[in-house]
């Protein structure tokens, strides 16, 4: 297997499969069907209202009136018994069709550029990667059941397996991370050019650069980073030292030898439209905005780099934790959106710890595979990946952290 290859298999963790790839339309349609079936069979009221959020009235004027009353009349409000409801009226959501809905609790799950989060005035901290992802479904020459990802100088390119009855040929989902300039060109290119470029990059290998000096430029031609010859030699020396040391720890020399690897899938044509979005590491310091009776979930609460495909999994875990909290609060007659968010704090505590931890791991991976890495470091990186691939306990730890 070529140096720098890391292969994960379900057998590493004693499972039949490592995971499933489901396109967004299929997932969304299944969710709608589930809600409709629940509505039809349940004694509870469940109404589905479709529309875009136009605005939200959080009752700020009412809050100001209460604040003024407190100052003028020295009213002492016991928040321990009232839950602070004088301060936190039920917000009213206005949709683009004119409908207005009075809400006990608003769950913002409308993505990394969440309009609800913005309207609620929630804090949001973001770090841009100066990269964009181009996504597309493509037909393949042969069906695949392995998620394939190649790291090249501009970022990772992944092809994920998809089962579909809509096309005669097998289909894969492409997530192509690259510079913002190249992403623009790929997004606007015709299908033939896009497919040619995709197959070229899937079959390419990162060059083992040996220049004494590497100068990286931004799109305006300005120097942004310079790796001196001593830096390159240092990383190369560390890589060679690792190659010498690891066999003495019981790893075979074959770990670092080149050999046959997994052939990348051959892509034939584009299915449907391509998409494009900027890559940002983002996080809200609070998931529960108690004064707005609003809770942030999924990408509205945290945004991660897609290189490990963990964004949607973090969102699923958020939803499960929030559902448990809401069910527990409702079963005991609590106000799920009131009491200064007390009923939701377990959700925030559980998910913030897990999400921040995963964000740290993914950001570290992005830095390891950053396109601005000096040539010598890329050599060390290839050796390190080969070593990890040879140590099954380490691979198992990585897989369990990602599941």
Order of alpha helices (4+ residues) and beta strands (2+ residues): alpha-beta-alpha-alpha-beta-beta-beta-alpha-beta-beta-beta-beta-alpha-alpha-beta-beta-alpha-beta-beta-beta-beta-alpha-alpha-alpha-alpha
